[in-house]
Structures are given as C-alpha cells and as structure tokens.
C-alpha cells in the first residue's frame, strides 16, 4: 500500500498491517480478522480478488474495499459479486477511500464516483 493511501486511512482507521502480495494478504487476514480489508486487485502471486475468494471459501467473508486502477465493467462486477464491498479507483482515493471503508464496515456497497452505473 502506498504511503499516501496509508495516510488517508490513518485519518480514521487503525492500520493493522500492509502486505505486498496476495498470499500474504490471505495469511494475515486469517490471523488478524480485520473489520475491513483494503486491497488492491493487482497483486503479485494471486490477485486481491482471488485472495478474497479464498477467504470466502474458507468461511471468512471479510468486509472489503478494493482499491484499483481497473474500471472495466467485468472486473467491477466480479468484485461487487463477492458481497457488500467498496470499489475505489486509485484516482478517486482522496475523496472515496474513507467513505468506502465506512460503508464496508456498515455492510454496505460503495462505488467510486467516477464509475458509471453501466460499469457496475
């Protein structure tokens, strides 16, 4: 996670850990069981989507905010199909990351303002 994203989250959240790949995400999420998991979609090893799918298969359905550069409709739909989650484009992170985390914590969906309804 970039320092800028960490600084945004630190305004209103306790940042428990950062990871550099999808397998580490799965391992730490299993151990720490965070209230909200913030993950990139594009990660080394396995993607953030695959990491969340593994956790769900194991019976742990985390509340998730995906932060990504991917605005392709199929990727947005795939992520939203994993449950009530947030989907934030990195270009919108300053405005949308904290509201997305708050929505995810409340069990609600959240989409970046620049994602058109047709993309979701």
Helices and strands as residue ranges (DSSP letters): H 3-10, H 22-32, E 36-40, H 48-57, E 63-68, H 73-80, E 86-89, G 90-92, H 93-105, E 110-111, G 117-119
